[in-house]
Amino acid sequence: MSATTFGLWLKERRGVLGLTQEQLGERIGCSPDSVRKFEAGTRRPSRQIADLLAGCFNVPPDEVELFARFARGMSD
């Protein structure tokens, strides 16, 4: 998962689901501007938003912690 940036991963996954930044923002309760900043790498999601993203992208329960660390830019 860490072979790419979180922003690039997010943009690619959003595209796979056919979601606009606005639609993803609505699903996770944040503004489209925040989604743009996550994708650009200028902002990191909070733990709460990372958990909501994990749910949106069907991250397996046993991988949510790793996903949240990746999303938040934390190393192991």
ROPA-410427 format. One record per residue: x, y, z of N, C-alpha, C in turn; residue number from 1. Coordinates in Angstrom, 3 decimals, decimal comma. Example, Ala and Ser with C-alpha at 12.3 -4.5 7.8 and 13.67 -1.06 7.14 Angstrom:
<rec><n_x>13,190</n_x><n_y>-5,690</n_y><n_z>7,800</n_z><ca_x>12,300</ca_x><ca_y>-4,500</ca_y><ca_z>7,800</ca_z><c_x>13,200</c_x><c_y>-3,300</c_y><c_z>7,800</c_z><seq>1</seq></rec>
<rec><n_x>12,850</n_x><n_y>-2,250</n_y><n_z>7,080</n_z><ca_x>13,670</ca_x><ca_y>-1,060</ca_y><ca_z>7,140</ca_z><c_x>12,900</c_x><c_y>0,030</c_y><c_z>7,870</c_z><seq>2</seq></rec>
***
This chain:
<rec><n_x>0,822</n_x><n_y>-1,189</n_y><n_z>0,000</n_z><ca_x>0,000</ca_x><ca_y>0,000</ca_y><ca_z>0,000</ca_z><c_x>0,870</c_x><c_y>1,259</c_y><c_z>0,000</c_z><seq>1</seq></rec>
<rec><n_x>2,041</n_x><n_y>1,240</n_y><n_z>0,578</n_z><ca_x>2,842</ca_x><ca_y>2,447</ca_y><ca_z>0,707</ca_z><c_x>3,775</c_x><c_y>2,684</c_y><c_z>-0,486</c_z><seq>2</seq></rec>
<rec><n_x>3,621</n_x><n_y>1,916</n_y><n_z>-1,591</n_z><ca_x>4,458</ca_x><ca_y>2,130</ca_y><ca_z>-2,760</ca_z><c_x>4,048</c_x><c_y>3,395</c_y><c_z>-3,511</c_z><seq>3</seq></rec>
<rec><n_x>2,933</n_x><n_y>3,983</n_y><n_z>-3,146</n_z><ca_x>2,436</ca_x><ca_y>5,200</ca_y><ca_z>-3,761</ca_z><c_x>2,056</c_x><c_y>6,188</c_y><c_z>-2,656</c_z><seq>4</seq></rec>
<rec><n_x>1,738</n_x><n_y>7,395</n_y><n_z>-3,051</n_z><ca_x>1,272</ca_x><ca_y>8,349</ca_y><ca_z>-2,049</ca_z><c_x>-0,194</c_x><c_y>8,082</c_y><c_z>-1,743</c_z><seq>5</seq></rec>
<rec><n_x>-0,621</n_x><n_y>8,507</n_y><n_z>-0,570</n_z><ca_x>-2,028</ca_x><ca_y>8,348</ca_y><ca_z>-0,223</ca_z><c_x>-2,910</c_x><c_y>9,148</c_y><c_z>-1,180</c_z><seq>6</seq></rec>
<rec><n_x>-2,483</n_x><n_y>10,352</n_y><n_z>-1,536</n_z><ca_x>-3,281</ca_x><ca_y>11,185</ca_y><ca_z>-2,434</ca_z><c_x>-3,526</c_x><c_y>10,518</c_y><c_z>-3,775</c_z><seq>7</seq></rec>
<rec><n_x>-2,488</n_x><n_y>9,932</n_y><n_z>-4,353</n_z><ca_x>-2,629</ca_x><ca_y>9,234</ca_y><ca_z>-5,625</ca_z><c_x>-3,532</c_x><c_y>8,011</c_y><c_z>-5,465</c_z><seq>8</seq></rec>
<rec><n_x>-3,329</n_x><n_y>7,268</n_y><n_z>-4,383</n_z><ca_x>-4,170</ca_x><ca_y>6,096</ca_y><ca_z>-4,121</ca_z><c_x>-5,641</c_x><c_y>6,512</c_y><c_z>-4,024</c_z><seq>9</seq></rec>
<rec><n_x>-5,899</n_x><n_y>7,587</n_y><n_z>-3,283</n_z><ca_x>-7,270</ca_x><ca_y>8,051</ca_y><ca_z>-3,090</ca_z><c_x>-7,903</c_x><c_y>8,453</c_y><c_z>-4,413</c_z><seq>10</seq></rec>
<rec><n_x>-7,172</n_x><n_y>9,190</n_y><n_z>-5,213</n_z><ca_x>-7,692</ca_x><ca_y>9,633</ca_y><ca_z>-6,510</ca_z><c_x>-8,008</c_x><c_y>8,446</c_y><c_z>-7,414</c_z><seq>11</seq></rec>
<rec><n_x>-7,110</n_x><n_y>7,458</n_y><n_z>-7,430</n_z><ca_x>-7,328</ca_x><ca_y>6,271</ca_y><ca_z>-8,260</ca_z><c_x>-8,546</c_x><c_y>5,481</c_y><c_z>-7,785</c_z><seq>12</seq></rec>
<rec><n_x>-8,667</n_x><n_y>5,265</n_y><n_z>-6,491</n_z><ca_x>-9,796</ca_x><ca_y>4,498</ca_y><ca_z>-5,949</ca_z><c_x>-11,119</c_x><c_y>5,221</c_y><c_z>-6,158</c_z><seq>13</seq></rec>
<rec><n_x>-11,086</n_x><n_y>6,527</n_y><n_z>-6,004</n_z><ca_x>-12,295</ca_x><ca_y>7,317</ca_y><ca_z>-6,240</ca_z><c_x>-12,735</c_x><c_y>7,157</c_y><c_z>-7,688</c_z><seq>14</seq></rec>
<rec><n_x>-11,751</n_x><n_y>7,183</n_y><n_z>-8,599</n_z><ca_x>-12,044</ca_x><ca_y>7,000</ca_y><ca_z>-10,020</ca_z><c_x>-12,617</c_x><c_y>5,628</c_y><c_z>-10,326</c_z><seq>15</seq></rec>
<rec><n_x>-12,068</n_x><n_y>4,607</n_y><n_z>-9,682</n_z><ca_x>-12,566</ca_x><ca_y>3,245</ca_y><ca_z>-9,884</ca_z><c_x>-14,046</c_x><c_y>3,143</c_y><c_z>-9,495</c_z><seq>16</seq></rec>
<rec><n_x>-14,409</n_x><n_y>3,834</n_y><n_z>-8,428</n_z><ca_x>-15,812</ca_x><ca_y>3,823</ca_y><ca_z>-7,982</ca_z><c_x>-16,688</c_x><c_y>4,783</c_y><c_z>-8,781</c_z><seq>17</seq></rec>
<rec><n_x>-16,074</n_x><n_y>5,582</n_y><n_z>-9,647</n_z><ca_x>-16,827</ca_x><ca_y>6,530</ca_y><ca_z>-10,449</ca_z><c_x>-17,399</c_x><c_y>7,687</c_y><c_z>-9,641</c_z><seq>18</seq></rec>
<rec><n_x>-16,697</n_x><n_y>8,054</n_y><n_z>-8,570</n_z><ca_x>-17,164</ca_x><ca_y>9,135</ca_y><ca_z>-7,705</ca_z><c_x>-16,451</c_x><c_y>10,439</c_y><c_z>-8,026</c_z><seq>19</seq></rec>
<rec><n_x>-17,184</n_x><n_y>11,528</n_y><n_z>-7,978</n_z><ca_x>-16,557</ca_x><ca_y>12,843</ca_y><ca_z>-8,067</ca_z><c_x>-16,004</c_x><c_y>13,193</c_y><c_z>-6,692</c_z><seq>20</seq></rec>
<rec><n_x>-15,189</n_x><n_y>14,226</n_y><n_z>-6,628</n_z><ca_x>-14,699</ca_x><ca_y>14,689</ca_y><ca_z>-5,331</ca_z><c_x>-15,870</c_x><c_y>15,140</c_y><c_z>-4,462</c_z><seq>21</seq></rec>
<rec><n_x>-16,867</n_x><n_y>15,726</n_y><n_z>-5,078</n_z><ca_x>-18,056</ca_x><ca_y>16,163</ca_y><ca_z>-4,344</ca_z><c_x>-18,798</c_x><c_y>14,972</c_y><c_z>-3,740</c_z><seq>22</seq></rec>
<rec><n_x>-18,973</n_x><n_y>13,923</n_y><n_z>-4,543</n_z><ca_x>-19,694</ca_x><ca_y>12,737</ca_y><ca_z>-4,067</ca_z><c_x>-18,941</c_x><c_y>12,045</c_y><c_z>-2,937</c_z><seq>23</seq></rec>
<rec><n_x>-17,626</n_x><n_y>11,918</n_y><n_z>-3,076</n_z><ca_x>-16,849</ca_x><ca_y>11,302</ca_y><ca_z>-2,007</ca_z><c_x>-16,934</c_x><c_y>12,153</c_y><c_z>-0,751</c_z><seq>24</seq></rec>
<rec><n_x>-16,819</n_x><n_y>13,460</n_y><n_z>-0,904</n_z><ca_x>-16,938</ca_x><ca_y>14,353</ca_y><ca_z>0,245</ca_z><c_x>-18,266</c_x><c_y>14,163</c_y><c_z>0,970</c_z><seq>25</seq></rec>
<rec><n_x>-19,348</n_x><n_y>14,033</n_y><n_z>0,221</n_z><ca_x>-20,658</ca_x><ca_y>13,809</ca_y><ca_z>0,830</ca_z><c_x>-20,684</c_x><c_y>12,493</c_y><c_z>1,608</c_z><seq>26</seq></rec>
<rec><n_x>-20,079</n_x><n_y>11,461</n_y><n_z>1,045</n_z><ca_x>-20,076</ca_x><ca_y>10,148</ca_y><ca_z>1,702</ca_z><c_x>-19,311</c_x><c_y>10,133</c_y><c_z>3,014</c_z><seq>27</seq></rec>
<rec><n_x>-18,264</n_x><n_y>10,948</n_y><n_z>3,086</n_z><ca_x>-17,436</ca_x><ca_y>10,922</ca_y><ca_z>4,296</ca_z><c_x>-17,619</c_x><c_y>12,162</c_y><c_z>5,166</c_z><seq>28</seq></rec>
<rec><n_x>-18,514</n_x><n_y>13,046</n_y><n_z>4,746</n_z><ca_x>-18,827</ca_x><ca_y>14,212</ca_y><ca_z>5,571</ca_z><c_x>-17,783</c_x><c_y>15,307</c_y><c_z>5,573</c_z><seq>29</seq></rec>
<rec><n_x>-17,158</n_x><n_y>15,529</n_y><n_z>4,429</n_z><ca_x>-16,217</ca_x><ca_y>16,644</ca_y><ca_z>4,346</ca_z><c_x>-16,407</c_x><c_y>17,364</c_y><c_z>3,015</c_z><seq>30</seq></rec>
<rec><n_x>-15,792</n_x><n_y>18,498</n_y><n_z>2,884</n_z><ca_x>-15,980</ca_x><ca_y>19,314</ca_y><ca_z>1,686</ca_z><c_x>-15,205</c_x><c_y>18,749</c_y><c_z>0,494</c_z><seq>31</seq></rec>
<rec><n_x>-15,673</n_x><n_y>19,061</n_y><n_z>-0,706</n_z><ca_x>-14,910</ca_x><ca_y>18,670</ca_y><ca_z>-1,899</ca_z><c_x>-13,502</c_x><c_y>19,270</c_y><c_z>-1,879</c_z><seq>32</seq></rec>
<rec><n_x>-13,364</n_x><n_y>20,457</n_y><n_z>-1,300</n_z><ca_x>-12,049</ca_x><ca_y>21,081</ca_y><ca_z>-1,194</ca_z><c_x>-11,107</c_x><c_y>20,230</c_y><c_z>-0,339</c_z><seq>33</seq></rec>
<rec><n_x>-11,633</n_x><n_y>19,650</n_y><n_z>0,734</n_z><ca_x>-10,804</ca_x><ca_y>18,757</ca_y><ca_z>1,570</ca_z><c_x>-10,367</c_x><c_y>17,543</c_y><c_z>0,769</c_z><seq>34</seq></rec>
<rec><n_x>-11,277</n_x><n_y>16,954</n_y><n_z>-0,004</n_z><ca_x>-10,923</ca_x><ca_y>15,797</ca_y><ca_z>-0,837</ca_z><c_x>-9,822</c_x><c_y>16,197</c_y><c_z>-1,811</c_z><seq>35</seq></rec>
<rec><n_x>-9,957</n_x><n_y>17,363</n_y><n_z>-2,436</n_z><ca_x>-8,914</ca_x><ca_y>17,845</ca_y><ca_z>-3,358</ca_z><c_x>-7,565</c_x><c_y>17,960</c_y><c_z>-2,654</c_z><seq>36</seq></rec>
<rec><n_x>-7,575</n_x><n_y>18,493</n_y><n_z>-1,440</n_z><ca_x>-6,330</ca_x><ca_y>18,646</ca_y><ca_z>-0,687</ca_z><c_x>-5,745</c_x><c_y>17,302</c_y><c_z>-0,276</c_z><seq>37</seq></rec>
<rec><n_x>-6,593</n_x><n_y>16,336</n_y><n_z>0,081</n_z><ca_x>-6,099</ca_x><ca_y>14,984</ca_y><ca_z>0,395</ca_z><c_x>-5,401</c_x><c_y>14,413</c_y><c_z>-0,833</c_z><seq>38</seq></rec>
<rec><n_x>-6,045</n_x><n_y>14,547</n_y><n_z>-1,997</n_z><ca_x>-5,486</ca_x><ca_y>13,992</ca_y><ca_z>-3,229</ca_z><c_x>-4,198</c_x><c_y>14,706</c_y><c_z>-3,647</c_z><seq>39</seq></rec>
<rec><n_x>-4,114</n_x><n_y>15,994</n_y><n_z>-3,382</n_z><ca_x>-2,914</ca_x><ca_y>16,765</ca_y><ca_z>-3,732</ca_z><c_x>-1,778</c_x><c_y>16,558</c_y><c_z>-2,733</c_z><seq>40</seq></rec>
<rec><n_x>-2,102</n_x><n_y>15,956</n_y><n_z>-1,580</n_z><ca_x>-1,083</ca_x><ca_y>15,729</ca_y><ca_z>-0,561</ca_z><c_x>-0,782</c_x><c_y>16,945</c_y><c_z>0,287</c_z><seq>41</seq></rec>
<rec><n_x>-1,628</n_x><n_y>17,972</n_y><n_z>0,212</n_z><ca_x>-1,404</ca_x><ca_y>19,170</ca_y><ca_z>1,015</ca_z><c_x>-2,127</c_x><c_y>19,112</c_y><c_z>2,355</c_z><seq>42</seq></rec>
<rec><n_x>-2,932</n_x><n_y>18,093</n_y><n_z>2,534</n_z><ca_x>-3,648</ca_x><ca_y>17,900</ca_y><ca_z>3,792</ca_z><c_x>-3,826</c_x><c_y>16,403</c_y><c_z>4,022</c_z><seq>43</seq></rec>
<rec><n_x>-3,805</n_x><n_y>16,013</n_y><n_z>5,277</n_z><ca_x>-4,025</ca_x><ca_y>14,612</ca_y><ca_z>5,654</ca_z><c_x>-5,367</c_x><c_y>14,484</c_y><c_z>6,359</c_z><seq>44</seq></rec>
<rec><n_x>-6,071</n_x><n_y>13,370</n_y><n_z>6,137</n_z><ca_x>-7,350</ca_x><ca_y>13,195</ca_y><ca_z>6,825</ca_z><c_x>-7,162</c_x><c_y>12,930</c_y><c_z>8,314</c_z><seq>45</seq></rec>
<rec><n_x>-8,144</n_x><n_y>13,341</n_y><n_z>9,097</n_z><ca_x>-8,149</ca_x><ca_y>12,995</ca_y><ca_z>10,521</ca_z><c_x>-8,355</c_x><c_y>11,490</c_y><c_z>10,643</c_z><seq>46</seq></rec>
<rec><n_x>-8,170</n_x><n_y>10,979</n_y><n_z>11,850</n_z><ca_x>-8,396</ca_x><ca_y>9,546</ca_y><ca_z>12,061</ca_z><c_x>-9,851</c_x><c_y>9,195</c_y><c_z>11,748</c_z><seq>47</seq></rec>
<rec><n_x>-10,772</n_x><n_y>10,055</n_y><n_z>12,159</n_z><ca_x>-12,195</ca_x><ca_y>9,810</ca_y><ca_z>11,906</ca_z><c_x>-12,479</c_x><c_y>9,753</c_y><c_z>10,404</c_z><seq>48</seq></rec>
<rec><n_x>-11,938</n_x><n_y>10,683</n_y><n_z>9,653</n_z><ca_x>-12,144</ca_x><ca_y>10,686</ca_y><ca_z>8,199</ca_z><c_x>-11,452</c_x><c_y>9,476</c_y><c_z>7,572</c_z><seq>49</seq></rec>
<rec><n_x>-10,280</n_x><n_y>9,111</n_y><n_z>8,055</n_z><ca_x>-9,586</ca_x><ca_y>7,921</ca_y><ca_z>7,543</ca_z><c_x>-10,438</c_x><c_y>6,673</c_y><c_z>7,756</c_z><seq>50</seq></rec>
<rec><n_x>-11,080</n_x><n_y>6,568</n_y><n_z>8,911</n_z><ca_x>-11,964</ca_x><ca_y>5,424</ca_y><ca_z>9,174</ca_z><c_x>-13,165</c_x><c_y>5,429</c_y><c_z>8,233</c_z><seq>51</seq></rec>
<rec><n_x>-13,716</n_x><n_y>6,604</n_y><n_z>7,968</n_z><ca_x>-14,846</ca_x><ca_y>6,701</ca_y><ca_z>7,033</ca_z><c_x>-14,416</c_x><c_y>6,342</c_y><c_z>5,613</c_z><seq>52</seq></rec>
<rec><n_x>-13,210</n_x><n_y>6,773</n_y><n_z>5,231</n_z><ca_x>-12,685</ca_x><ca_y>6,395</ca_y><ca_z>3,916</ca_z><c_x>-12,491</c_x><c_y>4,881</c_y><c_z>3,826</c_z><seq>53</seq></rec>
<rec><n_x>-11,988</n_x><n_y>4,287</n_y><n_z>4,892</n_z><ca_x>-11,800</ca_x><ca_y>2,836</ca_y><ca_z>4,912</ca_z><c_x>-13,129</c_x><c_y>2,125</c_y><c_z>4,669</c_z><seq>54</seq></rec>
<rec><n_x>-14,180</n_x><n_y>2,609</n_y><n_z>5,296</n_z><ca_x>-15,495</ca_x><ca_y>2,022</ca_y><ca_z>5,086</ca_z><c_x>-15,998</c_x><c_y>2,226</c_y><c_z>3,670</c_z><seq>55</seq></rec>
<rec><n_x>-15,783</n_x><n_y>3,400</n_y><n_z>3,138</n_z><ca_x>-16,218</ca_x><ca_y>3,730</ca_y><ca_z>1,784</ca_z><c_x>-15,525</c_x><c_y>2,842</c_y><c_z>0,749</c_z><seq>56</seq></rec>
<rec><n_x>-14,264</n_x><n_y>2,546</n_y><n_z>1,006</n_z><ca_x>-13,478</ca_x><ca_y>1,748</ca_y><ca_z>0,064</ca_z><c_x>-13,392</c_x><c_y>0,269</c_y><c_z>0,448</c_z><seq>57</seq></rec>
<rec><n_x>-14,236</n_x><n_y>-0,138</n_y><n_z>1,383</n_z><ca_x>-14,329</ca_x><ca_y>-1,549</ca_y><ca_z>1,794</ca_z><c_x>-12,987</c_x><c_y>-2,149</c_y><c_z>2,219</c_z><seq>58</seq></rec>
<rec><n_x>-12,236</n_x><n_y>-1,388</n_y><n_z>2,986</n_z><ca_x>-10,972</ca_x><ca_y>-1,897</ca_y><ca_z>3,534</ca_z><c_x>-11,327</c_x><c_y>-2,981</c_y><c_z>4,551</c_z><seq>59</seq></rec>
<rec><n_x>-10,719</n_x><n_y>-4,173</n_y><n_z>4,452</n_z><ca_x>-11,018</ca_x><ca_y>-5,239</ca_y><ca_z>5,414</ca_z><c_x>-10,745</c_x><c_y>-4,784</c_y><c_z>6,854</c_z><seq>60</seq></rec>
<rec><n_x>-11,589</n_x><n_y>-5,201</n_y><n_z>7,783</n_z><ca_x>-11,446</ca_x><ca_y>-4,771</ca_y><ca_z>9,188</ca_z><c_x>-10,046</c_x><c_y>-4,953</c_y><c_z>9,758</c_z><seq>61</seq></rec>
<rec><n_x>-9,370</n_x><n_y>-6,026</n_y><n_z>9,383</n_z><ca_x>-8,039</ca_x><ca_y>-6,269</ca_y><ca_z>9,931</ca_z><c_x>-6,960</c_x><c_y>-5,379</c_y><c_z>9,292</c_z><seq>62</seq></rec>
<rec><n_x>-7,333</n_x><n_y>-4,581</n_y><n_z>8,293</n_z><ca_x>-6,383</ca_x><ca_y>-3,684</ca_y><ca_z>7,639</ca_z><c_x>-6,694</c_x><c_y>-2,206</c_y><c_z>7,881</c_z><seq>63</seq></rec>
<rec><n_x>-7,755</n_x><n_y>-1,920</n_y><n_z>8,635</n_z><ca_x>-8,162</ca_x><ca_y>-0,529</ca_y><ca_z>8,853</ca_z><c_x>-7,080</c_x><c_y>0,271</c_y><c_z>9,574</c_z><seq>64</seq></rec>
<rec><n_x>-6,453</n_x><n_y>-0,310</n_y><n_z>10,569</n_z><ca_x>-5,404</ca_x><ca_y>0,413</ca_y><ca_z>11,296</ca_z><c_x>-4,245</c_x><c_y>0,767</c_y><c_z>10,370</c_z><seq>65</seq></rec>
<rec><n_x>-3,804</n_x><n_y>-0,174</n_y><n_z>9,556</n_z><ca_x>-2,725</ca_x><ca_y>0,077</ca_y><ca_z>8,597</ca_z><c_x>-3,154</c_x><c_y>1,141</c_y><c_z>7,588</c_z><seq>66</seq></rec>
<rec><n_x>-4,387</n_x><n_y>1,044</n_y><n_z>7,115</n_z><ca_x>-4,912</ca_x><ca_y>2,032</ca_y><ca_z>6,180</ca_z><c_x>-4,907</c_x><c_y>3,424</c_y><c_z>6,812</c_z><seq>67</seq></rec>
<rec><n_x>-5,372</n_x><n_y>3,523</n_y><n_z>8,040</n_z><ca_x>-5,429</ca_x><ca_y>4,827</ca_y><ca_z>8,722</ca_z><c_x>-4,031</c_x><c_y>5,405</c_y><c_z>8,872</c_z><seq>68</seq></rec>
<rec><n_x>-3,058</n_x><n_y>4,579</n_y><n_z>9,185</n_z><ca_x>-1,676</ca_x><ca_y>5,061</ca_y><ca_z>9,309</ca_z><c_x>-1,150</c_x><c_y>5,545</c_y><c_z>7,957</c_z><seq>69</seq></rec>
<rec><n_x>-1,458</n_x><n_y>4,831</n_y><n_z>6,907</n_z><ca_x>-1,073</ca_x><ca_y>5,228</ca_y><ca_z>5,545</ca_z><c_x>-1,732</c_x><c_y>6,562</c_y><c_z>5,189</c_z><seq>70</seq></rec>
<rec><n_x>-3,022</n_x><n_y>6,679</n_y><n_z>5,446</n_z><ca_x>-3,762</ca_x><ca_y>7,899</ca_y><ca_z>5,125</ca_z><c_x>-3,223</c_x><c_y>9,104</c_y><c_z>5,893</c_z><seq>71</seq></rec>
<rec><n_x>-2,809</n_x><n_y>8,872</n_y><n_z>7,111</n_z><ca_x>-2,366</ca_x><ca_y>9,964</ca_y><ca_z>7,964</ca_z><c_x>-0,868</c_x><c_y>10,237</c_y><c_z>7,851</c_z><seq>72</seq></rec>
<rec><n_x>-0,168</n_x><n_y>9,434</n_y><n_z>7,029</n_z><ca_x>1,264</ca_x><ca_y>9,672</ca_y><ca_z>6,801</ca_z><c_x>2,144</c_x><c_y>9,192</c_y><c_z>7,934</c_z><seq>73</seq></rec>
<rec><n_x>1,664</n_x><n_y>8,209</n_y><n_z>8,674</n_z><ca_x>2,432</ca_x><ca_y>7,683</ca_y><ca_z>9,806</ca_z><c_x>3,177</c_x><c_y>6,424</c_y><c_z>9,389</c_z><seq>74</seq></rec>
<rec><n_x>4,402</n_x><n_y>6,315</n_y><n_z>9,828</n_z><ca_x>5,169</ca_x><ca_y>5,105</ca_y><ca_z>9,547</ca_z><c_x>4,858</c_x><c_y>4,045</c_y><c_z>10,593</c_z><seq>75</seq></rec>
<rec><n_x>5,244</n_x><n_y>2,834</n_y><n_z>10,274</n_z><ca_x>4,961</ca_x><ca_y>1,707</ca_y><ca_z>11,191</ca_z><c_x>5,633</c_x><c_y>1,822</c_y><c_z>12,498</c_z><seq>76</seq></rec>
***
